[in-house]
Amino acid sequence: MNNQKQQKPTLTGQRFKTRKRDEKERFDPTQFQESIVQGLNQTGSDLEAVAKFLDASGAKLDYRRYAETLFDILVAGGMLAPGGTLSDDMTRTEFCLFTAQEDLETMQAYAQVFNKLIRRYKYLEKGFEEEIKKLLLFLKGFTESERNKLAMLTGILLANGNISASILNSLFNENLVKEGVSAAFAVKLFKSWINEKDINSVAGSLRKVGMDNRLMELFPANKRSCEHFSKYFTDAGLKELSDFARNQQSIGARKELQKELQEQMARGDPQKEIITFTKEEMKKANLSEQAMISIIWTSVMSCVEWNKKEELVTEQAIKHLKQYSLLLKAFTSQGLSELSLLLKIQEYCYDNIHFMKAFQKIVVLLYKADVLSEEAILKWYTETHLAKGKSVFLEQMKKFVEWLKNAEEGKRKTQHTPLHPEA
């Protein structure tokens, strides 16, 4: 019994090693390539027949092992050597993506072929993404027409979620960028993507992989500006993409500005210096006063460690905001800016539960400090307040608003009282 138990692992180990050795010996894409090429030559340009052939062949051929070879053939007609040229000593077919007609309809039909193949053989999904990344790095080795077809196909696949937008990393390759290949390819790609879906699809996919702020990298460093990007893509008929990139740049600039303001406040820089700096940055980034007051409010409220006790946090907030009333006043010269600030205060007090009871006291403080006017407060109360915590905040403000209305009424009566009774 003991002898048999000892022999079993030895025998299993021998079989396992033999199997691995046999697999290594069998790794040869030549026969696989010949089978695929022969099938494609028979199906010709009938893409329905191509899809059926690929579906059936997966049961007989080792797609898992030869995925790269399979995709090379479907795209370029044969196996690709490094750089994107076709290997000379290999069989090839004339029926592939690169020899197809250069139009959107044909590319949509090819996208369907890839889609069906990957849906049928799910394990090809990762290999297909790797193939697209590789093909993008090989762009210089392809003709302009081949690049255009690949760009249209990639745009369609991205729109339909067949591949991740992370594949676009390949377009930031220094050599492709320097020679303008990346930008030209991106035009065709984004056009087919937006044609298939819309700019929201593009924005969502780019954000998902953290590439929404990297589009400028399609250009060399000396041309990496919002103005150049905007002109290039607007002239190419992609104004939607230009607007999206401009908006992303603006968001990036706001984040940087907010970070810098918080650092200045943490250092205790004089408010006059902070105001001067903020006004310069506001002009540079082309920001409105409404946008600026939102950034300032967030910075002011983020530069302090708040007390966790509700009864103490109100007192702390009043003391802190009194300190920065000059800064807040400098950026509320317009009624819309005051309303923006009121909405930010409402949102903040709602999102931070310890501040729920502090709302009215904050508003009254800023009214007394000439940051908020009675007109803005009344307009917020009657028209522009948010739904967040509405009933709580309106109730808190009720008495103060009544006082303001009476004060306004009193003012109007004084203004309209005739100087002479006979007048």
Secondary structure, DSSP 4 states (H G I P E B T S, - for coil): -HHHHHHHHHHHHHHHHHHHHHHHHH--HHHHHHHHHHHHHHHTT-HHHHHHHHHHHTTTS-TTTTHHHHHHHHHHSSPBPTTSPBPTTS---S-SGGGS-SSHHHHHHHHHHHHHHHHHSTTHHHHHHHHHHHHHHTGGGS-HHHHHHHHHHHHHHHHTTSS-GGGGGGGG-HHHHHTTHHHHHHHHHHHHHHHHS-HHHHHHHHHHTT-TT-GGGGS-GGG-SHHHHHHHHHHTT-HHHHHHHHHHHHHHHHHHHHHHHHHHHHHT--HHHHHHHHHHHHHHTT--HHHHHHHHHHHHHHSS---S-HHHHHHHHHHHHHHTHHHHHHT--SHHHHHHHHHHHHHHHHHSGGGGGGHHHHHHHHHHTTSS-HHHHHHIIIII--STTHHHHHHHHHHHHHHHHHHHHHHHHHHHS-SSTT-
